[in-house]
Amino acid sequence: MREFEKEFKTPWVTVNGPRTYYKDHSSKLYQHDTTPFMYVIEMKTKKVIARKLPAEQLEDFLSRVQDIKLPFEAKKPDVKKSKQ
């Protein structure tokens, strides 16, 4: 995990742990029942403003919320349709 964060210079916090610790502790602490899971945390107050948000809805959610600015530029994947 550290190598991934270092290589991709992720500006977000990544949490990972053994399955037993994850199942018994973090699921109770953070109220989640699936993996992976995503929380959106407001940077100034450190409060959770969204959880159980599907990845497909993240960009739309962030565009609707004022005062939230990404600390990096989000890029959409370049998907080219193949000609048949």
N, CA, C and O of each residue as an XYZ file, in Angstrom:
336
protein
N       0.832     -1.190      0.000
C       0.000      0.000      0.000
C       0.879      1.257      0.000
O       0.576      2.224     -0.699
N       1.938      1.246      0.763
C       2.811      2.426      0.807
C       3.442      2.707     -0.550
O       3.598      3.860     -0.954
N       3.803      1.630     -1.246
C       4.394      1.802     -2.577
C       3.388      2.441     -3.536
O       3.746      3.306     -4.335
N       2.130      2.009     -3.451
C       1.072      2.571     -4.293
C       0.919      4.063     -4.022
O       0.893      4.866     -4.954
N       0.817      4.437     -2.739
C       0.648      5.849     -2.381
C       1.846      6.675     -2.836
O       1.687      7.803     -3.305
N       3.032      6.118     -2.698
C       4.238      6.840     -3.092
C       4.305      7.014     -4.608
O       4.611      8.098     -5.103
N       4.016      5.941     -5.336
C       4.090      5.989     -6.801
C       3.055      6.930     -7.399
O       3.372      7.703     -8.303
N       1.821      6.877     -6.907
C       0.746      7.671     -7.492
C       0.511      8.994     -6.769
O      -0.332      9.787     -7.191
N       1.248      9.241     -5.683
C       1.158     10.502     -4.935
C      -0.294     10.852     -4.616
O      -0.762     11.946     -4.930
N      -0.990      9.923     -3.998
C      -2.406     10.128     -3.688
C      -2.571     11.186     -2.606
O      -1.896     11.116     -1.579
N      -3.451     12.164     -2.805
C      -3.667     13.214     -1.812
C      -4.688     12.819     -0.749
O      -4.986     13.611      0.145
N      -5.223     11.612     -0.836
C      -6.219     11.180      0.135
C      -5.622     10.157      1.088
O      -4.561      9.589      0.827
N      -6.312      9.934      2.189
C      -5.886      8.955      3.176
C      -6.370      7.582      2.734
O      -7.542      7.407      2.400
N      -5.476      6.622      2.732
C      -5.824      5.256      2.390
C      -5.695      4.409      3.646
O      -4.669      4.445      4.325
N      -6.734      3.649      3.950
C      -6.729      2.819      5.148
C      -6.801      1.366      4.717
O      -7.622      0.993      3.879
N      -5.943      0.559      5.294
C      -5.914     -0.853      4.956
C      -5.455     -1.613      6.188
O      -4.612     -1.125      6.942
N      -5.992     -2.784      6.396
C      -5.583     -3.568      7.549
C      -5.929     -5.025      7.375
O      -6.610     -5.392      6.418
N      -5.467     -5.867      8.295
C      -5.798     -7.288      8.219
C      -7.305     -7.501      8.254
O      -8.037     -6.724      8.867
N      -7.759     -8.553      7.595
C      -9.203     -8.808      7.515
C      -9.859     -8.936      8.885
O     -10.968     -8.439      9.077
N      -9.207     -9.585      9.834
C      -9.835     -9.745     11.148
C      -9.982     -8.397     11.834
O     -11.016     -8.120     12.442
N      -8.963     -7.559     11.743
C      -9.051     -6.231     12.336
C     -10.102     -5.413     11.609
O     -10.920     -4.734     12.229
N     -10.067     -5.487     10.296
C     -11.026     -4.750      9.475
C     -12.450     -5.140      9.829
O     -13.294     -4.275     10.064
N     -12.723     -6.447      9.868
C     -14.087     -6.920     10.101
C     -14.573     -6.564     11.497
O     -15.697     -6.091     11.667
N     -13.737     -6.789     12.484
C     -14.173     -6.602     13.863
C     -14.120     -5.159     14.332
O     -14.933     -4.751     15.162
N     -13.193     -4.393     13.824
C     -13.012     -3.048     14.367
C     -13.519     -1.938     13.440
O     -14.407     -1.169     13.807
N     -12.948     -1.866     12.248
C     -13.281     -0.718     11.398
C     -14.725     -0.724     10.935
O     -15.317      0.342     10.767
N     -15.314     -1.907     10.724
C     -16.715     -1.923     10.280
C     -17.636     -1.375     11.359
O     -18.646     -0.743     11.049
N     -17.300     -1.608     12.613
C     -18.098     -1.040     13.709
C     -17.811      0.455     13.855
O     -18.722      1.261     14.044
N     -16.542      0.803     13.763
C     -16.141      2.195     13.950
C     -16.678      3.103     12.851
O     -17.150      4.205     13.132
N     -16.609      2.644     11.589
C     -16.996      3.483     10.463
C     -18.321      3.097      9.817
O     -18.716      3.695      8.816
N     -19.001      2.122     10.367
C     -20.342      1.727      9.929
C     -20.388      1.397      8.438
O     -21.145      2.003      7.681
N     -19.583      0.448      8.037
C     -19.624     -0.015      6.653
C     -19.722     -1.535      6.654
O     -19.338     -2.198      7.617
N     -20.234     -2.060      5.577
C     -20.381     -3.509      5.497
C     -19.847     -4.091      4.194
O     -20.012     -5.285      3.939
N     -19.219     -3.276      3.377
C     -18.644     -3.749      2.125
C     -17.253     -3.168      1.933
O     -16.872     -2.208      2.604
N     -16.506     -3.749      1.023
C     -15.224     -3.173      0.637
C     -15.131     -3.204     -0.875
O     -15.658     -4.137     -1.480
N     -14.509     -2.266     -1.504
C     -14.032     -1.049     -0.868
C     -15.191     -0.127     -0.536
O     -16.295     -0.294     -1.056
N     -14.946      0.825      0.312
C     -15.969      1.812      0.630
C     -15.325      3.185      0.607
O     -14.112      3.322      0.759
N     -16.159      4.204      0.413
C     -15.647      5.552      0.254
C     -16.410      6.516      1.156
O     -17.634      6.456      1.271
N     -15.662      7.390      1.781
C     -16.235      8.483      2.551
C     -15.727      9.780      1.947
O     -14.589      9.843      1.483
N     -16.557     10.817      1.946
C     -16.116     12.145      1.542
C     -16.072     12.962      2.821
O     -17.073     13.090      3.525
N     -14.904     13.512      3.113
C     -14.698     14.257      4.351
C     -14.429     15.707      4.006
O     -13.575     16.004      3.171
N     -15.155     16.610      4.646
C     -14.967     18.045      4.439
C     -13.622     18.418      5.054
O     -13.358     18.102      6.214
N     -12.778     19.085      4.283
C     -11.396     19.310      4.694
C     -11.246     20.224      5.904
O     -10.364     20.002      6.734
N     -12.084     21.242      6.021
C     -11.932     22.191      7.128
C     -12.408     21.613      8.454
O     -11.713     21.711      9.465
N     -13.585     21.015      8.449
C     -14.172     20.518      9.701
C     -13.840     19.066      9.982
O     -14.028     18.593     11.103
N     -13.350     18.353      8.980
C     -13.031     16.925      9.076
C     -14.273     16.075      9.347
O     -14.167     14.989      9.918
N     -15.438     16.559      8.944
C     -16.685     15.823      9.127
C     -17.022     15.036      7.867
O     -16.762     15.485      6.750
N     -17.603     13.862      8.062
C     -18.041     13.034      6.946
C     -19.275     13.689      6.332
O     -20.269     13.914      7.023
N     -19.213     13.995      5.038
C     -20.366     14.615      4.375
C     -21.033     13.669      3.390
O     -22.101     13.977      2.862
N     -20.415     12.521      3.137
C     -21.040     11.499      2.289
C     -20.396     10.159      2.605
O     -19.198     10.074      2.871
N     -21.213      9.120      2.570
C     -20.688      7.765      2.720
C     -21.552      6.827      1.894
O     -22.683      7.152      1.531
N     -21.002      5.669      1.607
C     -21.683      4.703      0.746
C     -22.043      5.333     -0.598
O     -23.075      5.023     -1.193
N     -21.183      6.206     -1.051
C     -21.374      6.898     -2.318
C     -20.705      6.085     -3.420
O     -19.493      5.875     -3.370
N     -21.458      5.624     -4.408
C     -20.833      4.869     -5.502
C     -19.805      5.729     -6.236
O     -20.007      6.932     -6.404
N     -18.726      5.130     -6.662
C     -17.653      5.861     -7.337
C     -18.162      6.619     -8.555
O     -17.666      7.701     -8.867
N     -19.156      6.052     -9.247
C     -19.701      6.703    -10.439
C     -20.374      8.035    -10.107
O     -20.519      8.884    -10.987
N     -20.785      8.229     -8.863
C     -21.494      9.445     -8.469
C     -20.588     10.469     -7.790
O     -21.041     11.568     -7.469
N     -19.331     10.135     -7.567
C     -18.435     11.015     -6.822
C     -18.240     12.363     -7.504
O     -18.373     13.404     -6.861
N     -17.927     12.359     -8.790
C     -17.687     13.617     -9.502
C     -18.925     14.507     -9.477
O     -18.817     15.712     -9.248
N     -20.093     13.928     -9.710
C     -21.338     14.688     -9.685
C     -21.598     15.253     -8.290
O     -22.000     16.408     -8.151
N     -21.370     14.446     -7.267
C     -21.570     14.899     -5.888
C     -20.666     16.087     -5.573
O     -21.123     17.095     -5.036
N     -19.391     15.966     -5.907
C     -18.447     17.043     -5.611
C     -18.760     18.311     -6.385
O     -18.531     19.412     -5.883
N     -19.283     18.177     -7.603
C     -19.623     19.366     -8.382
C     -20.829     20.090     -7.795
O     -21.007     21.286     -8.027
N     -21.654     19.378     -7.038
C     -22.836     19.999     -6.431
C     -22.549     20.664     -5.086
O     -23.284     21.555     -4.662
N     -21.512     20.241     -4.438
C     -21.211     20.736     -3.099
C     -20.293     21.951     -3.215
O     -19.198     21.861     -3.771
N     -20.741     23.065     -2.695
C     -19.919     24.275     -2.741
C     -18.844     24.194     -1.670
O     -18.976     23.447     -0.701
N     -17.797     24.954     -1.846
C     -16.681     25.053     -0.907
C     -15.830     23.794     -0.834
O     -14.983     23.676      0.051
N     -16.036     22.869     -1.732
C     -15.165     21.699     -1.779
C     -14.362     21.796     -3.058
O     -14.910     21.838     -4.159
N     -13.065     21.831     -2.889
C     -12.190     21.890     -4.043
C     -11.206     20.738     -3.932
O     -10.607     20.519     -2.879
N     -11.046     20.015     -5.007
C     -10.109     18.916     -5.004
C      -8.690     19.461     -4.936
O      -8.374     20.445     -5.605
N      -7.828     18.832     -4.136
C      -6.443     19.290     -4.056
C      -5.617     18.814     -5.243
O      -4.394     18.959     -5.250
N      -6.274     18.251     -6.238
C      -5.613     17.775     -7.439
C      -6.616     17.849     -8.571
O      -7.815     17.995     -8.335
N      -6.140     17.751     -9.784
C      -7.042     17.809    -10.938
C      -7.524     16.407    -11.284
O      -6.728     15.531    -11.623
N      -8.818     16.208    -11.196
C      -9.391     14.907    -11.551
C      -9.455     14.804    -13.064
O      -9.908     15.729    -13.738
N      -9.008     13.695    -13.585
C      -9.015     13.503    -15.031
C      -9.909     12.335    -15.382
O      -9.884     11.297    -14.720
N     -10.699     12.511    -16.427
C     -11.545     11.426    -16.911
C     -10.701     10.523    -17.799
O      -9.823     10.999    -18.519
N     -10.964      9.226    -17.749
C     -10.212      8.325    -18.625
C     -10.525      8.596    -20.087
O     -11.656      8.931    -20.440
N      -9.522      8.448    -20.927
C      -9.688      8.650    -22.363
C     -10.220      7.358    -22.970
O      -9.471      6.407    -23.193
N     -11.503      7.339    -23.229
C     -12.137      6.145    -23.780
C     -12.463      6.410    -25.239
O     -13.281      7.271    -25.562
N     -11.815      5.663    -26.106
C     -12.059      5.818    -27.544
C     -12.865      4.633    -28.028
O     -12.539      3.480    -27.746
N     -13.915      4.933    -28.755
C     -14.750      3.864    -29.302
C     -14.056      3.267    -30.520
O     -13.580      3.979    -31.404
N     -14.016      1.970    -30.536
C     -13.401      1.312    -31.692
C     -14.400      1.241    -32.838
O     -15.591      1.010    -32.630
N     -13.898      1.442    -34.041
C     -14.759      1.384    -35.228
C     -14.890     -0.059    -35.668
O     -13.908     -0.800    -35.719
N     -16.101     -0.444    -35.983
C     -16.338     -1.827    -36.402
C     -16.712     -1.887    -37.852
O     -16.949     -2.971    -38.384
